[in-house]
Amino acid sequence: MVPSDATSEFLRRVYELPAGERLLSCIQCGMCSGSCPLGYAMEYTPRKMIAALRAGRIEDLYRSASVWLCVSCYNCTFRCPSGVPITDRLIGSLRGDMLSRGVGVPAELQAAFEKTTRYGNPFGESPKKRPDWTKEAGVDVRVLEEGDSAEVLWWVGCFPSYNKRNQRDTIALARILSALGVDFGIMGSDERCSGDIPCTSQGEEGLFFSLYEHNSDQLRNRKFKDLLVGDPHAYNAFKKEYPRLGTPLPVRHYTQYLAGWSPELRRVMKKELRAKVTYHDACCLGRRNAEYEAPRVLLESVPGLQLVEMPRNRENALCCGGGGGGNWLDSFIWQRTRVPLPMQRVQEAAKTGAQILAVSCPLEVPRFEDAVKTAGLEGRLGVRDVSDILAEALGLSGGPS
């Protein structure tokens, strides 16, 4: 079959992207489809998507909801024996194509894009409110203006800045940095969404580039040695996407940064936390960037804490379902799967006998807390960010320090 003009044009654009030509290497083994946590609900699994493109039938993919079921867990790319960049090149490019054509884009995701375009965050909140959480921190949090410098520039992120539940963990990290005597600052209202859109394969490259340009300019106007982030998606964007466009950054996830302080943290911890804890590996920190140990080093430094593992851990961890725009597509995905990934994960956590499910991604806290309620696990399993656990052990929880 002769490929349609739309198919040929799509493939031409994909082949021009870094590693895009590897799409030609697909051997149709089905490893991607078998490892996809939502593959069972897809009319076109990744293997079938590539087969459809080879047959010149991209229009069939336009008519299917399958491409919007991807939650960017990276399992397919991680396990592909041919090294095909399925998540970033196939899914991301298909979504970008559908967005540009106005074909089949879920309304919830489109609304998040529009808010981010207008306000710099998917919640539609004013940029001036970004640093409002600092009023409750109880420690000095310096807002770096253009030309200012600090050892550590902390990129706070959208969820940690605006979401009430996440602000508790944001404050916890601020208090930890202050207690360690770290010279740090934030960008306040000059910060925008990191533009982790390519990392989560949402497809809106134009919006990403706009955010990239703004953020790169703001970062260049401040001096720092480390760029600290709490969101693994932002970590991946700054580590991989920004350098691709000419802005290399000394980025570290906060667990990586604090793991280097673990001897000092152990020395000053004041409280035992007698609890069994299991840790959920975030996809963007784990499978995408191979960071599995730093969060565990920090948890094991807490006196009295017993760390236990779920059967699916590290590179085999089950996704929380929030990536790939999934955080905005819960209803869309629920209608087609009826088995929410976060509910599966909290059930796995509960079976370990753990009282706490520890996380290191801000999206996971509200997602897993909702799943705990839905699964009937309230009172048995709590969800806490690693920073919040550390703050309690350091005696930094509660009211203003």
Secondary structure, 3 states (H helix, E strand, C coil): CCCCHHHHHHHHHHHHCCCHHHHHHCCCCCHHHHHCCCHHHCCCCHHHHHHHHHCCCHHHHHCCCHHHHCCCCCHHHHHCCCCCCHHHHHHHHHHHHHHHHCCCCCHHHHHHHHHHHHHCCCCCCCHHHHHHHHHHCCCCCEECCCCCEEEEEEECCHHHHHCHHHHHHHHHHHHHHHHCCCCEEECHHHCCCCCCCCCCCCCCHHHHHHHHHHHHHHHHCCEEEEEEECCHHHHHHHHHHHHHCCCCCCEEEHHHHHHCCHHHHHHHCCCCCCEEEEECCCCCCCCCCCCCHHHHHHHHCCCCEEEECCCCCHHHCCCCCCCCCHHHCHHHHHHHHCCCHHHHHHHHHHHCCCCEEEECCCCHHHHHHHHHHHCCCCCCCEEEEHHHHHHHHCCCCCCCC
